[in-house]
């Protein structure tokens, strides 16, 4: 019997090669009945079987099925673009996901997937099947390839692909060289925003954004959208992304992002993505300097939205925040000024299908991506597709993504400032004191509180994403920021006389802006970034806690960000499951500076009895990046608000982080320097 991973693995490789072409380097063959073949290939069914089925080691038989009506999917062109931000595309994806979820077993699911695969848009198929596989109990452990593995054209300079094809066609697999993906290929150093090119265009960051939206789709069958605190997670994941991006800007001498709140102003930032969809040879369009958005009337794409609509939805959301309640679709008042308000507001703003009143509050976040993504051709006069910001797999490459999400974050802040400041009782942990807090590199005699960053050159295998390309591995190298691994060392004194459980919360934030001016706490608080959160058992008296940086509750390791499913074994491998959601570990720290840029590292120990939702083991399965991604099929594992204790405003008398921590012995702040070395080190 064919392993379930093998059964689905081939369907998620080389997405535009017909299914009857062998997969897994020619070793996997689907016995596709003639009735499955498209009209073009059906007359050649017998000849195709004779040509392609002879050398495969594994054959997967497919049963005869009643062909589904997939006409609804025709609105997304077979080789065109697919975007989870567009209403028409969302509806099609939702129907397709429902079709896959409703299949009675993996065999019929794979048969239905084979039939659909060669008839519908490639990224649409990948998205719908991946979401279904993740959310079915009988396929939840199937290894989902990363989008890089399936569609490398989204992340790689197109000049790399001819070199890969040449290498694959002419050189034996054992002798093939890796082709280098150039850094900063989208703009010159004369463009200030290009100082952040390495961050915005980091492959791992963009894969994180793609995978998070796989786990938390905004639209679709209710059983996959309705997850614990998903609206709050939408807020928090993007808020933390914005905080990280602004910190990185400071490190590169750039000011904080200016929110794109006035939709009628010109956008000075340009972006020329220089990436090409291999499916149709079309490049993602550029956005020129000082372009202005206009009403969007893409009738053929089903995307019709005006600037006035966007302004009206924003005004209504502000009204709900300021009133402290939203108006539901059945005309009920839904309170917002409580712990659950941020979750409701997250679903309203995004807007997910869980919005309390989608018709009234509209589709603000998604249509922001659409109206910006079509800024170059808002009425389809020139038959151009959407730009990178209109595609969740590429949106984070564009500077305007961060301007839009700064505005989205400001909306959430408007809500948060209505909530009362945390009380001393909510912040203290009686009889538990943090006596010392330091960080240290993982090497002998390393100085305390100095961390190192550098460039690292790594390899990825792009072979499974090259349709009709040569068999075997095709490696490319890319350069990304990396940090030397380090430990947190925390000394905690439990004065209660009894063993107590606590939650350790570690954050960091910038001390100064891009000009070296000290940030007041009201500004620093919004830029505090969560590094880790974990549970500890505190014995009576002194306790020493040592925690590795790679154990972070926010990140996943390099091997899971850049996983290669086709190269993994056919057996069940927990490292490749649903749990590939998480911030890339190589981006845990900001770049810093050559002289060492100083940051405030903060630790807090809170009372686990106040934090507990249900027990879980962060070392089991996919629980490790729970701060950003939650837990599969379980409640979010922290009763506190996401971002606690920095998510709420504080009294005006608190001018600094030290002022904030001074009354509480369960908190401690340590200044830490992050020193950047401008050298490239190959990944071992």
N, C-alpha and C positions, 0 to 999 in steps of 0.2 A: 504494500500500500504506500502511495506517495506521501511523504511528509507534508504537513499542511503549509509549512513555510515555503517549501519548494513549489507547491501548487500555485501559490499566489506570487511568489518571487518573480517568476517570468512575466507575469502580467504587468508588473510595475517596472519593467526594464524597456529601454529603447521604445518609448511610447508611440512613435509613429511607424515603427516596423510592424507589418501585419503579424497577427498572432501565430500564423502558420510558419513563420520563419523561426528556426530554432533559437532558443534563449540559453543563458548561462554558458556562453562560449561554445555554442553548438551542442551542448550535452542534454538539453531539455527540449522536448517536442510535445506540443499539444495536438492530439488527434482531432483536428477541427472537422466536424461533419460539413458536407457541402451546404447544408441549410444554414450554417453559421456564416458562410462566406458572403462578402459584399457582392453586389451585382457585377462589379468589375472582375472579380476573381472566380466567381462560381463556375463559369464555363471551363476553367482550367483546373478544377478540383483534383482530379486523378493525377494529372501531370505534376501539380504542386506537391502532392503526397509523395510521389515517386522521387521527386527532386530533393525534398528537404528532410524526409523522415528516416533516411537510411543509417546515419551515423550517430544519432542521439542515444545516449545511455539510458535516459529516463523518458518514458512516454506517458502522457496523461490523457486517458480516455475521457471523452465528454459525452454526456447523455443527450438524447434528443429532448428539446424543450419547446414549449410554446413561445414563439418569438414575441418579446414585449414590444409594445408600440413606443418607440423612442422619438416620435416626431416632435415632441415638445423640446427636445434637446437641440433641434436644428437651428434655434435662434442664436446659439453660440457656434460660430463657424468652426468647422472641423479643424482647420489649421490657424484660426485667428486667436485673439487674446481672450482670456477668461479672468474675471475679477470677482472676488467675493464681496466687493463693495457695491456692485451694480444690482439693482433689484431684480431684473430679469434673470441674470445669471444666478442669483441667490435662489430664485424659485426653481429653476431647472436643477440646480445642485440638490436642493431639498427633495425634489421628486426622485432623483436618481439615488440619493442616500436611502430614501424610504424603500425603493425597489430592492436595494441590496440588503437592507436590514430585514426585509420580510421573507427572504429566502429561508427555507426550513433547515438547511444544513450547509456546511462548507462546500460539498460537492455541487449542489445546485447553485450556490452563490458563485462559485468559480465558473460554472457554465454560463450563468447570466452575465458575468463580468466579461467573459471571452466574447460573447455575442455583442455586448455594448462597446467593447474596447475599440474595435476598428471602424466604428460608425460615428463616434462622438469626439468632441474636442479633447485633446490629450491632457492638458492640465485639469480640465473639468473631471475627466475620468479618474485621474490620479487623486484629486481632492475627494471626490465622492466615495471611491473605494477605500481610501485610507481612513476616512472618518468612519465608514461602516465597519471596517475591520477592527478599529480601535474600540468600537462601542458594542460589538457583538460578544457575548460571553464565550462562544466557541471559536472565535478568531482573534481574541484580544491580545494574544501573545505572538501574532504574526509580526515578523520583522518589517517595519515600514522603512523603505529607503528614504534618505533625505532628498529634498528638492534639488540639491546640488548634484546628486547621483543621477537624477532623472532628467533635469533640465539645466545642465551646466551653463547654457548660454545666458542665463539670467545673471550670472556673477562673474563672467570671465571675458576679458578682452577678446573680441571675435578673431583677432589675428592669431590667437593660440590654436584654433581648431584646424586650420589647414596644416599646421606643423604636426599636430597630433595625428591627423589622417596620414600624412606622409610617413611619419615614424612607424605607424601601425601597418602600413601597406608594404614597406620596404625592409623593415628590420625585424629580426626574430624577437619574440617576446622577451627572452632572457637578456637581450642586448639593448633594449629600447632605453633611450634617455628620457628624463623628465623635462617637459617644456615649461619654461618659466612664465608665470603670469606677472606682467609688470605692475609695480605699485604706481598709484597716482596717475593712471592713464586717462583720466577724464578732464583734467585741467592743469594749467601751469602754476608755478609758484606765485605768479602775479595776481592770482585770485585768492583773496584772503580766506574764503571759505574752504579752499583746498587744503588748508592746514589741518582740517578735520576729515579729509578724504579717507585716510587710513581707518578711521573710526566708523564713518557712515557706510563705507563700502566694504567693511569687514564681512567676510562670508559668514562667519559664525553668528554675528549679530543679526544679519538678515535671515538666516535659517531659524534663529530663535523666534523671530516675529512670525514667520510662516508656520512653525510648528505650534506656537501658542494658539493661533487661530484655528488650527486643526483640532486641538483639544477643546477649545472654547468657541465653536462656531456661533455666529450671531443669529443665523437663521437656519432652519431645518426642522426635522421632527422634534417635538417637544421633549422627548425622552433623551435626546443628545444635547439640547440647548440648556435645559433646566438643571443646572448644577449649583451646588452650594456656594453662595456668595460670588457668582460669576460676574455680576455687575461691579462689585467692589474689586474683584481681581482685574477687570478691565481698567478701572481707575488706577489701581496700585501698580500694575506692571508698567503702564505707560508713564505714570508719575515718576517711578524710579528710573525708567529709561531717560526721561527728560532731565532728572537730577544728574545722572551720570554724564549726559551729553554736555550740560552746562558746566560741570566741573572740568570736563575735558577741554572745553573752550577756554576757561580760565588758564589752564596749564599751557595753552598754545597762544596766549596773549589776545584772545578774543572775548568780547563781552557776552553776557547772558543773551539768550535768544529773545528777540522781540516777537511777542505774540501777534499772530495774524488775526486780529479781532475786527479791524475795519476792512470789510471785504471789497470796498470800493477803492482802496489804495493800490498803487502800483507795487509790484514785488521786485525789489532791486536785485535779489539773488537769482542768478541764472543756473541752469544745470543741463549739461550735455552728456547723457549717460554712456554713449558709445557701446551699447550692447544690442545684439541682434537676435530676434527669435529665429531659431533654425527651422521651425515648422513652416514658415512662410517667407523667410528672408527679409522680413520687415524690421527696421530698427525702431527702438523706442524713441519717440520724438523728443526733441530738445525743448527747453523753456528758455527763452531769451531774456536778457536783462530788462527790468521795468515793464514786464507784461502785466496786464490787468485782466482779472477774471470777468466774464460776461455770463449772461443767462445761458444755461445749458439746454440745448434743444437737439439732442441726439435721438430723433424719433426712431430711427432704425435700430438703435441700441436700447430703446426703452428707458433712456435716462433723460428726463425732463425736469429741470429744477431751476428756479430763478434765484437771483441774489436776494430779492425781497422775501422769498420763501425761507431762505437761510436766516435772514434777519428776524423774521417773524418767529421761527422756531426758537431761536436764541432768546428772544424777548419772553416767550412763554416759559422757557426753562428758568430764566432769571426770576420771573414772577412766581413760579412754583417755589424756588429756593427762598425768595424773600418772604413769601407767605408761610413757609414752613410746611407746605403740603402740596401734593400734585393732584390733578383732577383725573380720575380714572375714566376709562371708556364707558362705564356705566354710571358716570356722574357722581362717584363717591370721592370724598376727600381722603387721600392716602398720606399719612404723616411722613415728613422727611426729617424732622429735627429729633432723631433718635439714632441708635446704633445701626439700625437697618436702613436708614435713609440713604447712605452712600451706595448701597447695593442697588436700591431702586433707581437712584439717579444715574448710576453707571449704565443700567439697561436702557434708560430713557435717552441718554446722550449718545450711546454708541450707534445706532439704536438697535437693540436686539429684539427678537420676537417676544421677549418677556417685558417689554416696555408696557407700563400701565395704560398708556394711551398713545399708540403709535401714530394714529391719524392726527391727533392734536399737536403732539410734541415733535412729530416729524422724524426725519432721518438725518440728523445734523452731522454726526461724525462721518458716516459713510459717504454722504453727498459732498462733504468737504474734500474727501479724497477724489471723488468723481469730478467736481467742478475745477479742482486744481489739475487733475490728471488730463483733462481735455482743454486746458487753457489755450492751447495752440490751434484748436479747431472745434469750437463749442457747438457748431451747428452741422458738423460733418461735411462742410463744403468741399474739403480737400481729401475726404475719405481716409483721414489719419486715425490711427488707434490711440489708445490712452498712453500717457507717459508713465514713468516708473512709479510715481506717487499714486497712480490709480490701480496698482497691482500690489497686493500685500506681500508678495514674494520679493519685491524690489523696492518698496516704498521708502525704506529707511536709508536708501542711498542718497536721497534728494534733500538738500537743506530745507526745502519748504515743508517737508514732513514735520520737522521739529518746530517750525513756526506755527503750523496748524495745531500740533499737539500741545504747544505751550498755551494756546488759547483754550483748548479743551481742558487742560489742567487748571487754568485760571477759573473756569466754570466750577470745577469741583472745590477749589479753594474758597470760592464765594459761599458754598454750602458749609464747608468745614469751619469757617470763621463764625458761623452762627452757633456752633456747639460750645458748651461751657468748657473752660480750661480744665485739664485733669486736676483732681484734688490731691492733696498729700496722701490720702488713703489709697488712691488709685495708683500712685507712683511709688510709694514706699514698700519695703519688705522688712517687716519688723524683725530685729535681732539678726539680720543678715547684712554683712558689710563687705564691700570689695576693698581690700587693703592695698592691692597692687594690680596693675595691668600694664603688660608690655607685649611687644611683638618682636620676633627675632627670626632671621633667615635660618633655613634648615642646614646649617653648616657649622662646624666646630668654631667656637670663639668669635662668632659673628657679633658685631655690636648690636646693642638693643635699639629698637625703634628706628631702624634704617632699612627701608625696603628698596629693591632694585627692579627696574624694568629695562627691556631691551627689545630689539627686533628678533623674531624667530622665523626661520624658513622651514615650511612644512610641505608635505606632499599629499595630494589627493588623487584618487583614481577616477577618471572621468569617462572610462570606456563604456560603461553601461548607459550613458546618456547620448552617445553618438549614433543616431539612427543610420543604418546601412553602412556603418563604419567597420573597420577591421576587428576581428575577434581578439580577445585577450585584454590585458591591462594597458591603459594609456594614462601615464602619470603626468601631473602638472605640479609645479611648485609655486607656492605663494608666500608672501612675507606679511607677518602680522605682529602686533604688539604682544608681549608676553612679560610675565613677572617671575622672579625667582620664588620658589615655594617658601612658605614661612609658617610659623606657629604663633598662636595667641597663647600667652601665659598669664593666667588670672589667679590671684590668691584671694580666697573668700573665707571669711570668718563667720561661722554659724554659732551665734551666741545663745541660741535657744536651749541648748542642752539635749535636744532631740534631733534625730535625723530628719531632714526636710528636703523636699524636692523643689528645685527652682528651674526657671527658664532663663538661659543666658542669651542676651540680645546684643549683637555687636553692629555698630554703625560707624561710618566715617563721613566727614564733611570738610569742605574747604574753609580755611581760616581767612582767606583774602580773595578779592576779585582779581581780574586780569591786570589791574594797575597796582596790585600789592596793597590795596586799602582793606583794612580789617572789616569783615562782614558783621553787621549787627545781627543779633540772634534771630530777629524776625525774618531776615533773608537767609541766614545759614540754615535755619530749621527746615526750610523747604528743599534744601539741597543735601539733607542727610540721607545717606545711602545705606541700605541694609546689606551687611556682609555675611551675617550668619545668625542662626537662631537654633538653639538646641537645649535639651533637658538634661539636668544633672541631679545627682543625689548628693546632698551636702551632709557629711557627718558632723557631729558636734565638734566645735573647735575649728582649727585651721584646715583648709582644703586647697590643694593646688590643682588647677585645671589646665591641661595642655590640649589645645585643639589645632589640628592642621588646617591650613587655608583651603586645601582641596576637599575638605569635608563640608564646605559651605552649603547652607540650605537654599541658596539662590541659584547656584551654578551646577552644570554638568561637565564632566571631563571632556577633554579634546576628543577622545576616542568615540564618544557618543554624539558630539556635535557633528563630526566628520566621519560618521560610521560608513562602512562600505558593506552593504548587505550581501552583494553578490560574492564577495570574497570570504564571507563568514561561513561557518560550517552549517550543514543542513539541520543540525540538532537544535533544540530549544536553547536559546541563549538570552538570559535575562537582561544582559547589558544592552540589547537592541530593541527592547519592547517599547510600550507606550511611554515610558519614562524618559524619552529623549527631549522632553520639554524642559527648558531651563536656560538661564543666561550662560553663555560660553565662559568656561573657567579662565581662559587666557585673557578675558576682558574684565576680570574681577577688580583690578586696580586701575586708576588713571595713570597716564604716562608719566606724570611728574615733570622734573626738569633736570638738566645736567648738574646743577649745583645742589639739587635736592629741594623739592617743594614740600612745605610743611602742611600737614593736615591734622585735624582733630579726630582721633580714634576714640570711640565711646563704647563703654560696656555697661550693661545694666543686668541685674539679676532680679527676676520677679517671682512672685509666689505661684508655683505651679497649680495649686488648688484653685486659683483665680483664672489661670490660663487654660486649664485642661478642657478639651472638648471630648475626646476619646483617645485612649492610648494607641500609640503606633510606634513602630521601630523604623527609624530613619535609614537603617542599613538594609532593610528588606525591600526587594523589588524596586519600585520606582518612587520611593518616598523622599529621596534626597533633595530635590529642588522644590520642596513643597511651598516655600515662601512665595514663589511666582506662579506655581502651577497647581497647588493644592494636592489632594490625594485622589487617586482613581476610585470612584464609587463610594467615596466617604466624605464626611464633612471636613471643612477646612480646619486644620489642626491647631488653631489658636483662637481662643475666645476674644482676645483683644482686637481692636480695630487694626487693620493693616496700616503699617507705618508708625504705630504706637512706639514710643511716646511723643513722636514729632509731628503727628498728623493734625494736631489742634493748635490754635493760637494760645499764647501765654500772656500773662500780665505785662503791661508796659514797663514795669520796673525790672524785668529780666532783660538785660542788655547783652548777655553773652552766654555761651554754653556753660561756662563755669558758674555763672549765676543760677542757671537752671538746675545744675547738679548739686550745688552747695548744700541744700537742706537734706540731701538723701545719701546715706552711707552705702546704699546698694547700687550706686552709680559711680563711675570714675571716667575721667578723660585723660588721655595721654597724647602728647604731640608726637607725630611720626613723620619722618622725612621719606619721600619717595624720590629716588635718584634714577634718572634715565641715562642709559649708556647707548650712544648711537652706533651700535655694532649689530651685525646680523649673525646669529648663532643657528646652525642647522639643528633641526629636531633629531634627537638620537633615537 
